Amino acid sequence: MNSPPIAPTAAGSSTRPYLIRALHDWCTDNGFTPCIAVFVDAQVRVPVEYVKDAEVVLNVGFEATTGLNIGNESIEFKARFGGVSREILVPVDHVIAIYARENGQGMAFPSPSGAAGPNKGLTLETVAGTLTRGPRLASTGGDAGDRAAALSPGESDPPEPPGGARPSLKRIK
């Protein structure tokens, strides 16, 4: 005999982990670097030296992580920070944005309930703007497949060339 289907609860489960996985897949499929902005409190396990204003941005690409698991309750992986392998644990409800580092496309989420601080009312433009105009993502070294990136304290992007154009290579035959 077949069992009757389980009726979903009125609220259902959170869509956040599904959207995070979908955007991670989209970034990966298109050759972009998936990054997550995380609200940091006692439930989050990240290197505290990279946390600024209770937030950190992490590269969650497969090249930068080992054992990446984006579950329904948490995101877990190992990554190298300053050459030292660290275990990272981020509850899914602490992810405040996921986006492609190269173009800023992605999605922002509300801060965890009860969170007070600078990220209330955060938008994807704010997070991506921080990435492109303020502190930058920096590779923290280590072997390929076991690296992570986080906001490096005190680092900023190099100044843009006059006219705002970025340099490019031209193939000459």
TORVEX-120694 format. One record per atom (N, C-alpha, C, O): x, z, y; residue in three letters. Coordinates in steps of 0.02 Angstrom, whole numbers, padded with zeros to 5 digits, always signed. Atoms other than C-alpha are relative to their C-alpha. Layout:
# residues N
XZYALA
...
END
This chain:
# residues 173
+00041+00000-00059MET
+00000+00000+00000MET
+00043+00000+00062MET
+00098+00029+00064MET
-00036+00001-00063ASN
+00054-00034+00175ASN
-00019+00059+00043ASN
-00077+00079+00045ASN
+00014-00055-00046SER
+00070+00109+00297SER
-00028-00028+00065SER
-00010-00082+00086SER
+00026+00023-00064PRO
-00028+00095+00457PRO
+00055+00002+00052PRO
+00099+00044+00049PRO
-00052+00000-00052PRO
+00077+00050+00609PRO
-00002+00065+00040PRO
-00055+00094+00051PRO
-00005-00060-00041ILE
+00138+00195+00712ILE
-00022-00017+00071ILE
+00002-00064+00102ILE
+00026+00012-00067ALA
+00043+00205+00874ALA
+00051+00022+00052ALA
+00078+00077+00047ALA
-00048-00020-00051PRO
+00156+00205+01028PRO
-00029+00056+00043PRO
-00090+00061+00051PRO
+00023-00052-00045THR
+00147+00354+01143THR
-00022-00032+00065THR
-00005-00089+00080THR
+00027+00027-00062ALA
+00060+00332+01309ALA
+00056-00022+00047ALA
+00051-00074+00079ALA
-00055+00016-00045ALA
+00225+00333+01404ALA
+00047-00051-00031ALA
+00078-00091+00005ALA
-00047+00044+00033GLY
+00326+00238+01273GLY
+00071+00025+00012GLY
+00082+00075+00046GLY
-00070-00019-00011SER
+00514+00246+01267SER
+00026-00033+00063SER
-00004-00080+00090SER
-00030+00026-00061SER
+00625+00212+01415SER
+00024-00072-00010SER
+00050-00090-00063SER
-00025+00068+00003THR
+00664+00030+01453THR
+00073-00005+00020THR
+00105-00056+00008THR
-00068+00002-00027ARG
+00832+00076+01530ARG
+00052-00021-00052ARG
+00092-00065-00037ARG
-00052+00020+00047PRO
+00939+00065+01370PRO
-00007-00073-00021PRO
+00043-00107-00033PRO
+00012+00070+00019TYR
+00860-00103+01325TYR
+00024-00047+00054TYR
+00054-00099+00040TYR
-00022+00042-00056LEU
+00892-00174+01498LEU
+00076+00002+00007LEU
+00107-00050+00022LEU
-00073-00005-00003ILE
+01071-00109+01496ILE
+00032-00045-00053ILE
+00079-00082-00039ILE
-00027+00042+00053ARG
+01103-00193+01328ARG
-00009-00074+00016ARG
+00036-00114+00004ARG
+00014+00071-00016ALA
+01021-00355+01387ALA
+00048-00025+00054ALA
+00074-00080+00048ALA
-00045+00022-00053LEU
+01125-00363+01546LEU
+00072+00000-00023LEU
+00112-00042-00001LEU
-00067+00001+00030HIS
+01283-00318+01449HIS
+00009-00064-00039HIS
+00061-00097-00033HIS
-00004+00062+00039ASP
+01247-00463+01331ASP
+00005-00060+00047ASP
+00044-00106+00034ASP
+00000+00055-00048TRP
+01212-00579+01479TRP
+00069-00007+00031TRP
+00096-00063+00036TRP
-00067+00002-00030CYS
+01377-00533+01562CYS
+00051-00028-00050CYS
+00090-00072-00033CYS
-00047+00021+00052THR
+01473-00556+01400THR
-00008-00074-00016THR
+00042-00110-00021THR
+00013+00070+00017ASP
+01390-00722+01358ASP
+00023-00048+00054ASP
+00040-00105+00039ASP
-00018+00043-00056ASN
+01431-00791+01530ASN
+00072+00010+00024ASN
+00092-00017+00076ASN
-00070-00010-00018GLY
+01612-00732+01535GLY
+00011+00047+00058GLY
+00065+00047+00088GLY
-00007-00048-00054PHE
+01580-00596+01664PHE
+00021+00068-00028PHE
+00016+00080-00088PHE
-00021-00067+00019THR
+01645-00418+01662THR
-00058+00049+00014THR
-00074+00060+00072THR
+00054-00048-00012PRO
+01502-00293+01635PRO
+00026+00067+00024PRO
+00070+00096-00007PRO
-00020-00064-00028CYS
+01520-00137+01742CYS
-00062+00044+00007CYS
-00116+00019+00023CYS
+00055-00047-00012ILE
+01412+00018+01750ILE
+00021+00050+00053ILE
+00077+00075+00054ILE
-00008-00054-00048ALA
+01394+00137+01896ALA
-00035+00060-00030ALA
-00092+00055-00054ALA
+00025-00060+00034VAL
+01367+00314+01832VAL
-00004+00059+00048VAL
+00043+00072+00085VAL
+00007-00063-00035PHE
+01300+00472+01913PHE
+00033+00052-00045PHE
+00015+00059-00103PHE
-00039-00047+00040VAL
+01421+00608+01855VAL
-00022+00072+00013VAL
-00024+00095+00070VAL
+00013-00072-00001ASP
+01370+00786+01815ASP
+00028+00029-00064ASP
+00068-00004-00098ASP
-00029-00034+00059ALA
+01407+00910+01675ALA
-00015-00035-00066ALA
+00020-00023-00115ALA
+00018+00034+00063GLN
+01323+00797+01544GLN
+00043-00061-00013GLN
+00043-00088-00069GLN
-00039+00062+00005VAL
+01442+00651+01576VAL
+00073+00018-00016VAL
+00101+00064+00014VAL
-00070-00012+00018ARG
+01615+00644+01495ARG
+00041-00061+00021ARG
+00044-00112-00015ARG
-00044+00051-00026VAL
+01731+00537+01601VAL
+00060+00035+00032VAL
+00056+00094+00048VAL
-00057-00032-00034PRO
+01904+00568+01677PRO
-00019+00018+00072PRO
-00036-00026+00112PRO
+00024-00024-00065VAL
+01863+00674+01831VAL
+00042-00027+00057VAL
+00018-00030+00114VAL
-00041+00025-00054GLU
+02009+00602+01930GLU
-00024-00067+00028GLU
-00001-00088+00081GLU
+00028+00064-00023TYR
+01911+00438+01945TYR
-00069+00009+00031TYR
-00098-00041+00054TYR
+00066-00013-00027VAL
+01750+00520+02005VAL
+00005+00011+00075VAL
+00047+00049+00099VAL
+00002-00009-00072LYS
+01710+00506+02189LYS
-00073+00006+00021LYS
-00114-00037+00003LYS
+00069-00013-00022ASP
+01551+00577+02269ASP
-00048+00000-00059ASP
-00103-00028-00054ASP
+00041-00007+00060ALA
+01482+00615+02095ALA
-00018-00068-00032ALA
-00069-00074-00066ALA
+00012+00066+00030GLU
+01494+00431+02044GLU
+00066-00029-00025GLU
+00120-00013-00001GLU
-00057+00037+00026VAL
+01611+00322+01943VAL
-00026-00068-00024VAL
-00082-00073-00047VAL
+00015+00067+00025VAL
+01612+00137+01900VAL
+00046-00013-00059VAL
+00107-00005-00053VAL
-00039+00012+00060LEU
+01668+00091+01725LEU
-00009-00072-00025LEU
-00065-00099-00024LEU
+00002+00065+00032ASN
+01712-00077+01647ASN
-00021+00012-00072ASN
+00015+00048-00108ASN
+00023-00010+00069VAL
+01612-00083+01484VAL
+00004-00065-00040VAL
-00034-00075-00087VAL
-00011+00061+00038GLY
+01673-00253+01427GLY
+00035+00016-00066GLY
+00068+00067-00072GLY
-00031-00011+00065PHE
+01731-00270+01247PHE
+00076+00000+00004PHE
+00109+00033-00037PHE
-00072+00001-00008GLU
+01908-00306+01309GLU
+00027+00066+00026GLU
+00085+00082+00016GLU
-00022-00063-00032ALA
+01913-00138+01399ALA
-00018+00062-00040ALA
+00001+00117-00022ALA
+00025-00057+00038THR
+01833-00028+01267THR
+00015-00007-00074THR
+00028-00062-00099THR
-00004-00001+00073THR
+01850+00021+01085THR
-00059+00039-00025THR
-00074+00093+00000THR
+00056-00035+00030GLY
+01700+00068+00980GLY
-00059+00007+00047GLY
-00095+00057+00045GLY
+00056-00003-00048LEU
+01573+00029+01118LEU
-00066+00004-00037LEU
-00081-00038-00079LEU
+00067-00008+00028ASN
+01400+00092+01069ASN
-00048+00015+00057ASN
-00046+00068+00087ASN
+00051-00009-00052ILE
+01257+00068+01192ILE
-00064+00018-00037ILE
-00103-00025-00057ILE
+00058-00025+00037GLY
+01124+00176+01110GLY
-00059+00013+00047GLY
-00055+00001+00107GLY
+00060-00015-00040ASN
+00952+00230+01169ASN
+00008+00064+00040ASN
-00027+00073+00090ASN
-00009-00064-00035GLU
+01014+00402+01223GLU
+00066+00003+00039GLU
+00069+00036+00091GLU
-00065-00004-00034SER
+01197+00374+01271SER
+00041-00063-00012SER
+00028-00102-00057SER
-00050+00053+00008ILE
+01338+00251+01295ILE
+00065+00036-00016ILE
+00087+00080+00021ILE
-00061-00032+00023GLU
+01495+00299+01200GLU
+00053-00052-00015GLU
+00038-00105-00042GLU
-00056+00043+00015PHE
+01666+00219+01188PHE
+00065+00037+00014PHE
+00066+00091+00043PHE
-00067-00025-00016LYS
+01852+00250+01196LYS
+00032-00051+00047LYS
+00021-00111+00041LYS
-00034+00043-00048ALA
+01957+00181+01338ALA
+00064+00033+00023ALA
+00072+00094+00018ALA
-00064-00026-00026ARG
+02130+00200+01412ARG
-00004+00007+00075ARG
-00024-00039+00111ARG
-00005-00014-00071PHE
+02151+00279+01582PHE
+00071+00023+00012PHE
+00091+00075-00015PHE
-00070-00018-00012GLY
+02329+00283+01645GLY
+00041+00002-00064GLY
+00087+00042-00070GLY
-00037+00003+00063GLY
+02389+00239+01470GLY
-00021+00052-00051GLY
+00006+00052-00106GLY
+00022-00052+00046VAL
+02298+00387+01389VAL
-00070-00017-00025VAL
-00116-00029+00015VAL
+00065+00014+00030SER
+02154+00355+01269SER
-00047+00059+00012SER
-00029+00116-00001SER
+00050-00051-00015ARG
+01997+00450+01321ARG
-00066-00019-00032ARG
-00083-00078-00036ARG
+00068+00012+00025GLU
+01825+00469+01242GLU
-00048+00007+00058GLU
-00047+00056+00094GLU
+00048+00003-00055ILE
+01687+00423+01362ILE
-00070+00009-00029ILE
-00088-00022-00079ILE
+00070-00011+00019LEU
+01507+00484+01347LEU
-00042-00001+00064LEU
-00031+00039+00110LEU
+00044+00006-00058VAL
+01373+00431+01472VAL
-00072+00000-00025VAL
-00092-00046-00060VAL
+00071+00004+00017PRO
+01191+00479+01447PRO
-00031-00060+00035PRO
-00017-00074+00093PRO
+00030+00061-00027VAL
+01088+00321+01474VAL
-00036+00013+00066VAL
-00034-00029+00110VAL
+00037-00013-00062ASP
+00983+00405+01609ASP
+00047+00014+00059ASP
+00023+00021+00115ASP
-00048-00009-00054HIS
+01144+00432+01710HIS
+00030-00067+00025HIS
+00068-00068+00073HIS
-00022+00066-00023VAL
+01178+00244+01724VAL
-00044-00019+00059VAL
-00105-00025+00053VAL
+00039+00017-00060ILE
+01126+00199+01901ILE
+00004-00074+00017ILE
-00032-00097+00061ILE
-00001+00072-00009ALA
+01174+00015+01892ALA
+00043-00031-00055ALA
+00090+00000-00080ALA
-00043+00042+00042ILE
+01244-00120+01777ILE
+00001-00068+00032ILE
-00051-00095+00052ILE
-00007+00064-00035TYR
+01311-00281+01850TYR
+00064-00035-00021TYR
+00109-00005-00051TYR
-00060+00040+00012ALA
+01438-00420+01834ALA
+00049+00011+00057ALA
+00031+00003+00115ALA
-00050-00014-00051ARG
+01598-00376+01926ARG
+00013-00062+00043ARG
+00024-00055+00104ARG
-00019+00061-00036GLU
+01628-00558+01975GLU
-00050-00021+00053GLU
-00031-00049+00104GLU
+00049+00024-00048ASN
+01464-00590+02066ASN
-00051+00053+00023ASN
-00093+00039+00065ASN
+00045-00055-00020GLY
+01372-00423+02081GLY
-00071-00005-00026GLY
-00112+00037-00010GLY
+00068+00007+00027GLN
+01218-00485+01987GLN
-00011+00052-00054GLN
+00032+00063-00096GLN
+00016-00050+00050GLY
+01133-00351+01885GLY
-00063+00038+00020GLY
-00109+00009+00049GLY
+00060-00040-00013MET
+01009-00209+01903MET
+00020+00071+00016MET
+00066+00100-00014MET
-00010-00070-00017ALA
+01004-00038+01985ALA
-00059+00040-00028ALA
-00114+00015-00035ALA
+00050-00045+00028PHE
+00909+00110+01914PHE
-00005+00063+00043PHE
+00041+00078+00080PHE
+00005-00063-00037PRO
+00843+00272+01989PRO
+00050+00051-00028PRO
+00068+00048-00086PRO
-00044-00055+00021SER
+00957+00423+01983SER
-00037+00044-00049SER
-00098+00044-00051SER
+00033-00047+00046PRO
+00924+00553+01848PRO
-00046+00047+00038PRO
-00031+00065+00095PRO
+00046-00046-00034SER
+00778+00666+01889SER
+00035+00064+00018SER
+00073+00091-00023SER
-00031-00061-00022GLY
+00833+00815+01989GLY
+00069-00010+00030GLY
+00100+00038+00053GLY
-00067+00012-00028ALA
+00994+00731+02046ALA
-00004-00002+00075ALA
-00045-00038+00104ALA
-00005+00001-00072ALA
+01036+00767+02224ALA
+00069-00023+00018ALA
+00118-00003-00014ALA
-00066+00022-00020GLY
+01177+00682+02311GLY
-00001-00068+00031GLY
-00054-00094+00049GLY
-00007+00061-00038PRO
+01242+00523+02387PRO
-00032-00061-00032PRO
-00042-00111+00002PRO
+00026+00060+00032ASN
+01166+00405+02258ASN
-00076-00004+00001ASN
-00104-00050-00028ASN
+00072+00006-00006LYS
+00984+00442+02296LYS
-00016-00062+00041LYS
+00013-00071+00094LYS
+00017+00061-00036GLY
+00906+00278+02349GLY
+00052-00055-00007GLY
+00052-00102+00032GLY
-00052+00048+00011LEU
+01055+00180+02282LEU
-00030-00068-00018LEU
-00079-00071-00055LEU
+00022+00067+00018THR
+01031-00008+02271THR
+00058-00037-00032THR
+00115-00017-00026THR
-00052+00040+00032LEU
+01124-00139+02173LEU
+00047-00029+00053LEU
+00107-00034+00041LEU
-00042+00026-00053GLU
+01187-00212+02337GLU
+00050+00052+00023GLU
+00108+00036+00038GLU
-00045-00054-00019THR
+01261-00043+02382THR
+00057+00006-00050THR
+00115+00011-00031THR
-00051-00007+00052VAL
+01351-00030+02215VAL
+00047-00060+00000VAL
+00108-00052+00000VAL
-00041+00060+00001ALA
+01411-00210+02215ALA
+00041-00005+00064ALA
+00098-00029+00062ALA
-00037+00001-00063GLY
+01461-00194+02398GLY
+00059+00048-00002GLY
+00113+00032+00024GLY
-00056-00047+00009THR
+01567-00042+02356THR
+00054-00033-00041THR
+00113-00024-00027THR
-00049+00033+00043LEU
+01650-00145+02222LEU
+00038-00054+00037LEU
+00099-00058+00030LEU
-00033+00057-00031THR
+01687-00296+02331THR
+00031+00017+00067THR
+00079-00017+00087THR
-00026-00015-00067ARG
+01719-00215+02500ARG
+00037+00066+00005ARG
+00080+00074+00048ARG
-00031-00066-00004GLY
+01771-00036+02466GLY
+00051+00007-00055GLY
+00090-00039-00068GLY
-00046-00009+00056PRO
+01868+00038+02323PRO
-00012-00054-00053PRO
-00068-00077-00061PRO
+00008+00054+00048ARG
+01900-00089+02186ARG
+00010+00024-00070ARG
+00040+00077-00082ARG
-00013-00015+00070LEU
+01898-00089+01999LEU
+00072-00016-00014LEU
+00098-00068+00007LEU
-00070+00012+00017ALA
+02072-00074+01933ALA
+00011+00012-00074ALA
-00014+00061-00102ALA
-00017-00010+00070SER
+02136-00097+01758SER
+00046+00060-00004SER
+00092+00068+00036SER
-00040-00061+00005THR
+02210+00066+01699THR
+00053-00005-00053THR
+00080+00046-00075THR
-00056+00009+00047GLY
+02335-00009+01578GLY
-00020+00007-00072GLY
-00079+00016-00087GLY
+00013-00007+00072GLY
+02349+00001+01391GLY
-00002-00068-00033GLY
+00007-00120+00000GLY
+00003+00062+00038ASP
+02330-00128+01255ASP
-00067-00033+00010ASP
-00116+00000+00025ASP
+00063+00036-00002ALA
+02198-00264+01258ALA
-00045+00029-00053ALA
-00023+00046-00108ALA
+00047-00029+00047GLY
+02042-00201+01174GLY
-00004+00075+00005GLY
-00046+00106-00028GLY
+00002-00072-00007ASP
+02078-00023+01226ASP
+00015+00019+00072ASP
+00056+00064+00086ASP
-00009-00013-00071ARG
+02069-00025+01416ARG
-00068+00013+00032ARG
-00119-00010+00006ARG
+00061-00008-00040ALA
+01941+00032+01542ALA
+00019-00008+00073ALA
+00079-00007+00090ALA
-00013+00004-00071ALA
+01924+00012+01727ALA
-00045+00051+00035ALA
-00102+00061+00014ALA
+00038-00048-00038ALA
+01867+00141+01851ALA
+00021-00006+00072ALA
+00074-00034+00087ALA
-00019+00000-00070LEU
+01867+00160+02037LEU
+00065+00039+00006LEU
+00068+00097-00016LEU
-00063-00034-00009SER
+02044+00204+02082SER
+00001+00032+00068SER
-00007-00002+00119SER
+00001-00034-00064PRO
+02052+00336+02218PRO
+00053-00029+00047PRO
+00110-00039+00029PRO
-00046+00022-00051GLY
+02130+00272+02378GLY
+00018-00073-00001GLY
+00054-00097+00043GLY
-00016+00071+00002GLU
+02140+00090+02325GLU
-00055-00039+00034GLU
-00114-00020+00031GLU
+00050+00044-00031SER
+02053-00048+02421SER
+00021-00072-00012SER
+00078-00086-00030SER
-00014+00071+00010ASP
+02040-00236+02409ASP
+00050-00023+00051ASP
+00053+00003+00107ASP
-00044+00029-00050PRO
+02175-00338+02493PRO
-00041-00035+00053PRO
-00096-00057+00039PRO
+00039+00033-00052PRO
+02121-00411+02659PRO
-00013-00073-00017PRO
+00029-00106-00049PRO
+00016+00069+00012GLU
+02033-00577+02650GLU
+00039-00045+00048GLU
+00054-00024+00104GLU
-00035+00045-00044PRO
+02124-00728+02720PRO
-00044-00020+00059PRO
-00105-00013+00056PRO
+00039+00020-00058PRO
+02071-00792+02892PRO
-00053-00052-00020PRO
-00040-00095-00062PRO
+00054+00046+00015GLY
+01906-00884+02886GLY
-00040+00021-00061GLY
-00091-00011-00077GLY
+00037-00026+00057GLY
+01849-00784+02734GLY
+00008-00040-00064GLY
-00019-00021-00115GLY
-00008+00042+00059ALA
+01902-00921+02612ALA
+00051+00034-00047ALA
+00102+00060-00025ALA
-00047-00027+00050ARG
+01985-00863+02452ARG
+00046-00056-00023ARG
+00025-00113-00028ARG
-00046+00052+00023PRO
+02139-00955+02393PRO
-00020-00027-00068PRO
-00050+00009-00108PRO
+00015+00030+00064SER
+02119-01074+02249SER
+00056-00047-00020SER
+00095-00070+00022SER
-00050+00045+00025LEU
+02230-01180+02140LEU
-00027-00071-00003LEU
-00086-00081-00018LEU
+00020+00070+00003LYS
+02225-01368+02148LYS
+00047-00034-00049LYS
+00108-00029-00043LYS
-00041+00035+00050ARG
+02284-01472+02001ARG
+00023-00067+00029ARG
-00016-00106+00055ARG
-00029+00063-00024ILE
+02402-01612+02051ILE
+00031-00035-00060ILE
+00072-00006-00095ILE
-00026+00038+00058LYS
+02439-01747+01923LYS
+00058-00042+00018LYS
+00086-00077-00024LYS
END
